[in-house]
Amino acid sequence: MIQVKVTRNRNGHIDAFTISGHAGAGPAGFDLVCAGVSSVSFGAVNAVEALCGFSLLIDQNSNGGYLSGRLPDGLEAGKRKKAELLLEGMVVALRTIEMSYGKYIKVNDEGGVFHVET
């Protein structure tokens, strides 16, 4: 199962995220849940860099199955706000995947604005 953890500050703004595990929804190279999560998460990381003019602090496993991103300290308010919006979009997309494939992905986002009905 893929586990997504969103870390928010006391004001409810995203500070970091961690995505770990494997979906196991299909054979390697044909797992649609894994492909969706990878596309959404790496797309968001790349969008922050391309549209906000800075890079998230990234940690990842070279074998796959782990991606962690954190906003750097001391960001200009405008850049932080743009990056947060992109990361909120990532969380909404991951929650949308969870709605259809909850057997393979769990999103833990205390304080997030998008909730999945169980």
N, C-alpha and C positions, 0 to 999 in steps of 0.2 A: 504494500500500500504506500502511496505517496502521502507524506505528511507536510503540510504547509503551516508555518508559524509566522504570524505577522506581529511585530513588536511595535507598540505605540508609546508615545510619551504621555505625560499626565494630561495634556490637552487633547489627546486622541489622534494626534498626527503620526503618520507612519515614520518610524526611525529605521526599521530594518525588516528583513524577511529571511526565512530559511525554508528551503524546499529539499526534502530528503526522501529516499526510498525509491522503490520501483513499483509501478502499477501492477504488473503481472496480468494485464488484460489481454495479452496476446503474445505471440512469439517475438523475440528480439527483432527489431526492424519493422514490425507490423503492429505494434501496440499503439492504437489510436489515442488512448488516454495519455500515455507517455509523450507521444508526439505533440499532442495539444498543449500539455503542461510545459514542455520544453519550448515550443513556439511562443507561447504567451509570455513566459518568464524571460527568455533571452531577448524577445522583442521589446519588452519593457526596459530591460537593462540597456539595450542599444538605443532605444528612444530617448532615455535620459541623457545619454552621452551626446547624441546627435542634436537634440532639441534644447537641452539645458546648458550645454557647454562645460560639463564636468563628468567625471566617471564616479559611479558608486564604488565603494570599497567592496570588492568581490573576493569570495573564497569559493573554490569549487574543487570537486574530486575529478581527477583526470579520467577515471573509469566511468563517470556518470553517476547519477543518483544523488548528487548533492550540489546545491547552489545556495549561497548566502550572499546577501547584498545589504549594505548599510550606507545611509547618507553620511557624508563626512561632516565633522563638526565645523562650526564657523561659516556655514554657507550664507551667502547673501539671501535676504528674505525672498526676493523675487524668484531666484533660481530654486530655492527650496520649495516654494509653493508650486511651481511648474512640475518639479520632480515628484512631489507628493501626489499631484493629480494623475500623473502617468502611473505611479505605483498603485493608486486607488483603482485605476482602470484595470491593472493587472489582477488585483484582488477580485474585482467583479467578474472578470473573465474566468479566473480559477474557481470561483463560487458557482459560476454557470456550469462549468465542467462537473463540479461536485454534484449539482442537482441531477444530472443524468447518469453519472458514474460514481455515485457515493460509495460503492463497494471497493473502489480502487483509489480514491483520493479523499482526504479529510483536511479541511481548511480550519485552522484555529486562529480566529481573529476577534479577540475580545474588544469590544468597542467599535467594531466596524459598522458601516452603514448598510451593508447588504447582508441579509440573513436568509438562510435556507430553511424552509419549513420541512420538518421531519415527520 
